[in-house]
Structure formats: structure tokens, C-alpha cells
Amino acid sequence: MDKLHKLPKLPLNNKLIIAFCLAGLALVMGTTIYSVNQADIQEETETIKPQPIKAVTALGRIEPQGQMIQLAPSPDLGGSKIAQLLVAEGDRVTAGQTIALLDNHRRANAVLEVARQEVKVAQADLAIIKAGAKRGDINAQVANLQRYKAELEGEIVANEAEVARLQAQLSTERLEKQATTERLQAELRNAASEFKRYQQLAQQEVISASELDSRRLTLDTAKTAVAEAQASYNRTRTTLQQQINQAQAIALQNKNTLQQQISQAEATLDSVGEVRDVDVIKAQAEVDKAIAALRQATEDLELTKVKAPSDGQIIKINAYPGEVVGDDGIVEFAQTSKMMVIAEVYESDIGKVKVGQTASITSETGSFAEELNGEVRQIGLKIGKQDVLSTDPAADVDSRVVEVEIHFDPETSSRVSHLTNSKAIVKINL
């Protein structure tokens, strides 16, 4: 301490210089630290800058570019049955090709043939009347007689076809009802046997009364079922037999009427008078009427044929021969030569999607292994709920989406033409 007191004291100016130097040094160090911190912050900001979105992904389903058509008979032929199916699933058909024939095809064909004969007879009548000779009048009456005979033959053929159809239906219904009745009778016999056995067990007090009552109820139910089946069989048989009898009665009545007309025509062969203009007009009207009937018969025959409206492929068969055509029609039909993917793009992403963008498609279920390419052709105008659901159990099933059509080229279409409604994962390149 004594030595310290002996050190020389610095002048006041030197102390101020040292103080300023220390302050300057602190300022330089602070500025340096601040600059380093700012550089770190700027580098961190540049590091977390988001990258631009390069693609939009969505779930989708593969479909034909055209509409899926359910081919069905004309609504005027309600309750029609299939007589003959001419295609199989996967077959490719051309526009106008017959897909199936209905059960009334043969009758319509017979009616058409009668109509053709009617036209020939009417034309022959007109030609004979125009000839004007007495002999021509006689020949006209002969032709008229032949027309009645042709009508009789046609009516007989048509009525026999109708009776044969009803008899075949009666035979089929009889076999079906008998089979059902026999099955129910077997169940009744089994129920009776079981009840008898349980009755003995109840007498021996092996089982409870409730168990015996349960078997009694089963027996009663089986009896009721047998009675109902027998009643149904009787009703069906009675109804069809009445229809057969009615058809036979109508056939007999028509036959008698035509035979009377034939007899009258034969009786008037000797009383043919002079040919007049009015006779020609009437004969011409008969020709026109016969031609109109022929056109109607032709249209009726065409209605018994179910035809493809355009070129395409049979996707699914919904009705087979002997079955009544339901609401789903006979077959599902589409133009699978041009396929596409319906991508369900989220509402939040649809603004990034444009027509003409390319897309990559992969199968979500493994139905095709390779990656397919397509092009955005159409963007939907309506926002709806998601139809194609992901296999992810945590996925949002209430998502709002817009349907986007992505078309395949012909080669790619041929590779997925058999995968209608297959689920796919779509990546649209932005």
C-alpha cells in the first residue's frame, strides 16, 4: 500500500483519453455483435423460405369417357323377359348390333309375316280391280278369298304360339311350385318328427314345457307354410289355365269368324258386278292400310330386339334368358376405347389446375402396376362431396372437391379398358 501511494499520479487529460478509448472499444464490439446477429437472422429467414408447389394430388376413379348406358327394352314392353342373350361380358359390339331378343319376338315375327301377306293380297286386289274385266272381278274375289285364308292361317299360327307360350309358362310354374311344396313338406315332416321326439322327452320330464312349445310352434309354422305354398300353386295353376282357356276361346272365335268370311267370299264369287272408280279407290285404301299395318308390325318386331346405340363394350350383364328385365336393364354398356380418370381435387387446390396440364396416375389398389400419363381436358363447374374414399382410416370423408377429367391416349385406354371404377392416385403437374 505504501508503494501504491508512492506511484506518480496521471494528469487529468490522460485519464480522459483512456476513458474515450474504452468507450470506443465498447462501441466497436457492440456494432460487431449486432452485425453478426443480423446476418444469422437473415440466413435463417432465407433457409425457411417455402418452396413453390409443383403438383396437386387427388384421389380418382377410372371411367369410360362416354356415359355408362344401361340398355333396356322400350318402356311400352314393361315386364318383358329375355328369350335370348347374344353377347357376353367383355364383348365389343357395333352400333345397331342386336344385344338380346325378348320373349315376344317369335309372336311379333309371325305378326309381321301376316302383315306382309296382307300387303300382297291388297295389292293383288287393286290390280284385279284396275283390270276391269269380269274375269278380273272374279279373280279379285278369289284373291279376297285367299286373303281370308291367309288371315286364318296367320291367326291360327299366332294363337297357337300364344297358347304354347302360356302352356310352357304353366309347366314351368307347376314345376317351381311343386318343388317349393315338396321342400316345405319335407320341413313339415322333420318338424313333426322333432315335435314327437320332444313330446316324449317332455313326458319323461327331460325337457321343459317351453322347449316343447317352441317345437310345437315350429310344427305349426311348417304346416302353415305348406298350406300357403299349396294355395299359391293352386292360384297360379288356376290363373294360367284360365288364360289358356281364354286364348283358346279367342282363337276359336277368330277362326269361326274368318271361316264365315271365307264362306261369304265363296258365295259371292258368282255375283261380281261392274268395276267402278269407287272400287279402285277402296282397293287402294286397303293397300295403304295394309302397308301401314306392315310398318307397325315391323316396328313392333324391332321393339323385341335390344340393340347397341353405338360402338362399345359390354361391361356387365344384369339379366339373363328367362329373367324379367329390372330397373338396371339388360346390360351395362360403354365406349371403353376412350378411357379417363375422374380426379376429385380439393376445393382449396382447384385454382391451380388448368386444362392442358399433364398428370401421372398410379393405382391405389394395385390393379395396374405401371404409372400412367394423361392430360387434363375438363374441370368441373360444381363443388360436391368426395365420392372416392381413401383407404386411410383418418381421411376426411366430408371433403369438398371438384371433379376433373383427365383423358388417356388410345394405347393407355386399351390397357385400362377393363378397370372401370378402379381407384387411382392422381398427381397433376403444375
Secondary structure, DSSP 8 states (H G I E B T S, - for coil): -HHHHHS----HHHHHHHHHHHHHHHHHHHHHHHHHHHHHHHHHHHHT------EEEEEEEEEESS--EEE---GGGTT-BEEEE---TT-EE-TT-EEEEETTHHHHHHHHHHHHHHHHHHHHHHHHHHH--HHHHHHHHHHHHHHHHHHHHHHHHHHHHHHHHHHHHHHHHHHHHHHHHHHHHHHHHHHHHHHHHHHHHHHTTSS-HHHHHHHHHHHHHHHHHHHHHHHHHHHHHHHHHHHHHHHHHHHHHHHHHHHHHHHHHHHTGGG-----HHHHHHHHHHHHHHHHHHHHHHHHHHHTEEE-SSSEEEEEE---TTSB--TT-SEEEE-TTSEEEEEEEETTTGGG--TT-EEEEEESSSS--S-EEEEEEEEEEEEEE--S--S-TTS-TT-EEEEEEEE--HHHHHHHTT-TT-EEEEEEE-
